[in-house]
Amino acid sequence: MSSPEGHSGAPSNLLIDPCGRKIDYLRVSITDLCDLRCVYCRPPEGLKLISHDEILRYEEILAFIEVARDMGIRKIRVTGGEPLVRRGVLEFLSRLTAIEGIEDIGLTTNGVRLAGMAQALREAGLKRLNISLDSLRCAAFKAITGGDHLPAVLAGIEAALTEGFHPVKINVVLLRQFNEEDVPAFARLTLEKPVDVRFIERMPFGGEAVPLPPRPFSAREAMEIVEKHVGPLAPVPRDELDGPATMFTLDGAKGRIGIIDPISGHFCGTCNRLRLTAAGRLRPCLLGDSEIDVRSALRRGASREEVADIVRLAVLSKPGGRGSTHTRMAESMNRIGG
Ligand code: SAM
């Protein structure tokens, strides 16, 4: 598909949803496979994985992104599942970072394979990384993820810093029964290293082996723990790359601390995102179960305009607030793309 408009001439604000929000951010899940088994992300018996044929091919993803780019998408985050387990990911990223008109490309990883891939990821043109890490203690890390990979993830964080990734964000999902006591150590990490640690409230997705606690662990509570055990947190001005996080810093810190509060807060008002799942479905809202099939159109050789119509439909269906009144979403994050 070639662009009738050309990316450079395309207006950057074509995608405005019914609430007036400018949609310029696409999160792309390239696989539902993952090498960890996090208790809040999948049941112990394992998930029914999507068959190989159902997963969007890299060609299809890139073709879709070019259409989305022409409509005003400017930021892409590659995620999964675990994106670094999909064969060919480096070549895919090289092609993605070569697409003109996309201003910002990031990747979210569990960090398990990162140490061995950080240099190649930089060479593929990637500059920003989000690394998910829920505990700094081996036993708790294993209890949460099912694996003994904490040293590998820590080595991955070091490799990311050595390779000059910036920012390096560490995402910590707040799990009362598992990582309450890790909160001060995560905060102290920002004193030692130029990383952004972000405490994220656990959301009610399907396929969780561990039920949500009766009293949710809120981002506000994590801040109180930091202030009690480490030191006062001073607010810092947000920059565009902070997404939905509210950012703070400890005195003398090299990095920052963020909170992301999808449960206790109200951040839908600034949502600028669409999600493309690994199976090629466009999801207007993370917290809503509705999805629109785009894979069939890509596979039957639909025109750019037909694909663009699907993007417009997804933008028009973006709910103003949480996309579901359910207390729990049907799908788990590995299928949706975190
Ligand atoms: N494998 C990659 C990783 O671990 O970062 C990318 C995919 S993972 C699904 C993306 C993020 O979603 C991770 O930071 C994970 O902790 C988060 N996540 C998964 N289930 C969640 C839930 N129920 N609530 C909040 N965050 C969740």
Residues whose N, C-alpha, C, O or C-beta is under 5 A from the ligand:
A	BS01	SAM	Y40 C41 T79 G80 G81 E82 T108 T109 N110 S132 N171 V173 E201 R202 M203 P204 F205 M333 N334 G338
